[in-house]
Amino acid sequence: MSDNVATTILGREENSGKKYPMILEKIALLLGVLLFIFTYSEVFSYFDNIWISSLLAFAIYPFVILFTTEMIGRIIQRVHNDA
């Protein structure tokens, strides 16, 4: 019988690291969603033109919030990996 030893593709030794605080990223994403829910009407009413305000409030603004929460998550990862 052959020994089935789990290895990586390149045959590297990998060690398990510290437990990652995924809950912090989930909280940041939840806060981003709540921020959008409570502030999209203010962004929508910023312009008089319905097309511009719709584009800004429902396309650009959510991507800005998502980008910001992603950057917060990456900062959390960087701090966690450097500590």
C-alpha positions in Angstrom: 0.0 0.0 0.0 1.2 3.5 -0.7 1.3 6.3 1.7 -1.0 9.1 0.7 0.7 12.2 2.1 -0.9 15.5 1.4 1.6 17.9 -0.3 1.3 21.2 -2.1 1.8 21.4 -5.8 5.4 22.6 -5.4 6.2 20.3 -2.5 6.5 23.1 0.0 6.1 22.8 3.7 3.2 24.9 4.9 2.3 25.7 8.5 -1.0 26.7 9.8 -1.0 30.4 10.9 -3.0 32.3 13.4 -6.8 32.3 13.2 -7.9 35.1 10.9 -10.4 37.6 12.4 -13.0 37.3 9.6 -15.7 38.8 11.8 -14.0 42.2 11.5 -14.4 42.2 7.7 -18.0 41.0 8.0 -18.7 43.9 10.4 -17.0 46.4 8.0 -19.1 45.1 5.1 -22.3 45.2 7.1 -21.5 48.8 8.1 -21.0 49.7 4.5 -24.4 48.2 3.6 -26.0 50.1 6.4 -24.3 53.3 5.3 -25.7 52.9 1.8 -29.2 52.2 3.1 -29.3 55.3 5.3 -27.5 57.8 3.0 -28.5 56.9 -0.6 -31.5 59.2 -0.5 -29.2 62.2 0.3 -26.9 61.2 -2.6 -29.9 60.8 -4.9 -31.3 64.2 -4.0 -28.0 66.0 -4.6 -28.6 66.5 -8.3 -31.7 67.8 -10.0 -31.3 65.6 -13.1 -32.9 62.2 -12.5 -30.4 60.3 -14.7 -27.4 61.7 -13.0 -28.7 61.3 -9.5 -29.8 57.7 -10.3 -26.4 56.8 -11.8 -24.6 58.4 -8.9 -26.8 57.0 -6.1 -27.3 53.4 -7.4 -24.1 52.7 -9.4 -21.2 54.9 -8.4 -21.9 55.4 -4.7 -22.3 51.7 -3.9 -19.0 50.9 -5.6 -17.3 53.6 -3.6 -18.6 52.2 -0.4 -17.7 48.6 -1.5 -14.2 49.8 -2.4 -13.8 51.5 0.9 -14.9 48.4 2.8 -12.5 46.3 0.8 -9.6 48.6 1.6 -10.6 48.4 5.3 -10.6 44.6 5.0 -7.1 44.6 3.4 -5.8 46.9 6.2 -7.2 44.4 8.7 -5.4 41.6 6.9 -2.1 43.6 6.7 -2.2 44.4 10.4 -3.1 40.8 11.3 -0.3 39.3 9.2 2.3 41.8 10.4 1.5 41.3 14.1 
